Amino acid sequence: MSVSLESIAFDCSDAAALAGFWAGVFSTDVDADGNEFFATVNRNADGPTLMFLQVPEPRNGKNRLHVDLAATDWAAEVDRLVGLGAKRVDEHNEYGTHWITLADPEGNVFDVAEHG
């Protein structure tokens, strides 16, 4: 038996809105049947699907799992993501890597590393 990564699920208050943000991050579209309760991005792609599920409770504290991204034009990509609605949280230069921590519109943190 083998296991593969099928989806990365985000609990959220508005699935369509958060899916729209993440679709913008990856320069793609929200899959056609998305709504405020359930939405996906890249369902028919080779990689994992991003899945967004509306839940009644708010996010509390720091998320224990986060997405790490890398960009060759790091500064431009960080500015683009902030333009999409991300907020700057922190910046690091450790372990031989320079990265910035951002938060998506619902407060889920993610990192963008300088790659190049």
C-alpha positions in Angstrom: 0.0 0.0 0.0 1.2 3.5 -0.7 0.0 6.9 0.4 0.0 10.2 -1.6 -0.8 13.7 -0.6 -4.2 14.5 -2.0 -5.3 17.8 -0.4 -4.2 20.5 2.0 -7.3 21.5 3.9 -7.9 25.0 5.4 -10.7 25.5 8.0 -12.1 29.0 7.5 -15.0 31.3 7.9 -15.6 32.0 4.1 -14.3 29.2 1.8 -14.8 31.1 -1.4 -13.0 34.2 -0.2 -10.0 32.3 1.2 -9.8 30.1 -1.9 -9.8 33.2 -4.0 -6.8 34.5 -2.1 -4.8 31.2 -2.4 -5.8 30.9 -6.1 -4.2 34.4 -6.5 -1.1 33.2 -4.7 -0.6 30.5 -7.3 -1.9 32.6 -10.3 -4.8 30.2 -10.9 -8.6 30.1 -10.4 -10.9 28.8 -7.8 -12.5 25.5 -9.1 -15.9 26.1 -10.6 -18.2 24.8 -7.9 -16.8 26.8 -5.0 -19.0 28.7 -2.5 -18.8 30.2 1.0 -19.0 26.7 2.5 -16.7 24.6 0.4 -14.2 25.5 -2.3 -11.1 24.0 -3.9 -8.1 25.2 -5.9 -6.2 23.0 -8.4 -8.5 20.0 -8.0 -7.5 18.7 -11.5 -3.8 19.5 -11.2 -1.0 17.0 -10.7 -0.2 18.3 -7.3 -2.3 18.4 -4.1 -5.6 20.2 -4.1 -6.1 23.1 -1.7 -9.4 22.6 0.0 -11.3 25.2 2.0 -14.0 24.3 4.5 -16.2 26.7 6.4 -16.2 26.0 10.1 -18.2 27.8 12.9 -15.3 28.4 15.3 -12.7 31.1 14.8 -9.0 30.3 14.5 -7.2 30.4 17.9 -3.5 30.7 18.3 -0.7 29.9 15.9 -1.5 27.2 13.3 0.6 24.1 13.9 1.0 23.3 10.2 1.9 25.9 7.6 2.8 26.2 3.9 6.3 27.1 2.9 6.7 28.8 -0.5 9.9 29.8 -2.4 10.4 32.6 -4.9 13.3 33.6 -7.1 12.1 37.3 -7.2 11.4 37.2 -3.5 10.8 40.9 -2.9 8.4 41.2 -5.8 6.5 38.1 -4.8 6.1 39.2 -1.2 4.8 42.6 -2.4 2.4 40.8 -4.8 1.1 38.6 -1.9 0.6 41.6 0.3 -1.3 43.2 -2.5 -3.6 40.1 -2.6 -4.4 40.6 1.1 -1.6 38.9 3.0 -0.1 40.7 6.1 3.5 40.7 7.0 4.2 39.0 10.3 7.9 38.5 10.7 11.2 38.2 8.8 14.0 35.7 9.4 17.5 35.0 8.2 18.4 31.7 9.8 19.7 28.2 8.9 21.1 29.6 5.7 17.7 30.8 4.5 16.1 34.2 4.3 12.3 34.1 4.6 9.3 36.2 5.6 6.3 35.0 7.5 3.0 36.3 6.2 -0.6 35.7 7.2 -3.5 35.0 4.8 -6.7 37.1 5.1 -8.0 34.7 7.8 -4.7 34.8 9.8 -3.2 31.5 8.7 0.6 32.0 8.6 2.8 30.9 5.8 6.4 31.5 4.7 8.0 32.7 1.5 11.7 31.9 1.3 14.2 33.6 -0.9 15.2 31.0 -3.6 17.9 31.7 -6.0 
